[in-house]
Amino acid sequence: MGAAVDKYAVFRALHETGCFVIPNPWDVGTARYLQGLGFKALATTSAGFAFSQGLADGAVPRDRMLAHIRAIVAATELPVNADFEGGYADEPAGVAESVRLCIETGIAGLSIEDSTGDDAHPLYDFDLALARVRAAREAIDQTGGKVIFTARSEGFIRGRPDLAETIRRLRAFAEAGADCLYAPGIRTRDEITAVVQAVAPKPVNLLISTASFTLKDISAMGVRRISVGGTLARVAWGAFIRSAREIAEQGKFDSLAGTMTNAELNAFFRNDRKRRSS
């Protein structure tokens, strides 16, 4: 339990000053490799894991997602934030139950979305969205209050890119007890700074999925945490698909040039195992 408590403290401290990157592995191997690169914390990716299971994002059942999160937590000494989608329930009581189950995996943080999964009505009505955040907050407090709670407003990636409404929701979520706020899909400097200023002094997570700003640029805007969501998984899928298509359609193997060797990966994982067992 001591190690878990240390993870909580480390993760909370990361949100207090500066700006850090929290990359998103999608399996045990990528989690351990990212730890080896010196990152201070990791976050799961619902999309990255779903793709690895042959499913669309949002289609992984709760029990399977909990098992995945537990595996990532066990694979690393770093604090792990769980991408816990919409809490696997519509009503607040169901969200609270899911949050309690997620906390049992050993995570140091988790995020809950206000997205319904229904294209015709993509966001929960404001009052219900707020009640869901309050339910998640209460569930965390009932388990000791150590887990960092990130509340997400999904309008910019769900066809409702309304900055004023996004800010209204994030402010309400902050007042309801969210520790960190997150509006995936905001991209411009004006959008980012508006969100940061609106919820200050609480920290903001920024999703980066394209080549845009640098870490220095983002830090200067006041963002505290940067994640990449499923983008690293899609980078890997992109390389795989390009190579597989070249082989299947052209009978060529040019795309295999420059591939990392077995020896390099074997060396990393052997050394990683020795470090963890020492």
ZIGI-V863855 format. One record per helix or strand of 3 or more residues. SS is the DSSP state (a for helix, b for strand). FROM is the first residue (numbers start at 1). LEN is the number of residues. Records with the same first field share a line. If there is no record, write none. Layout:
# ZIGI-V863855
SS = FROM-LEN ; FROM-LEN
This chain:
# ZIGI-V863855
a = 2-13 ; 28-9 ; 46-7 ; 62-14 ; 92-12 ; 119-3 ; 126-17 ; 155-3 ; 163-13 ; 189-11 ; 215-6 ; 231-20 ; 254-3 ; 262-16
b = 20-4 ; 41-3 ; 79-5 ; 109-4 ; 148-5 ; 180-3 ; 203-5 ; 225-3
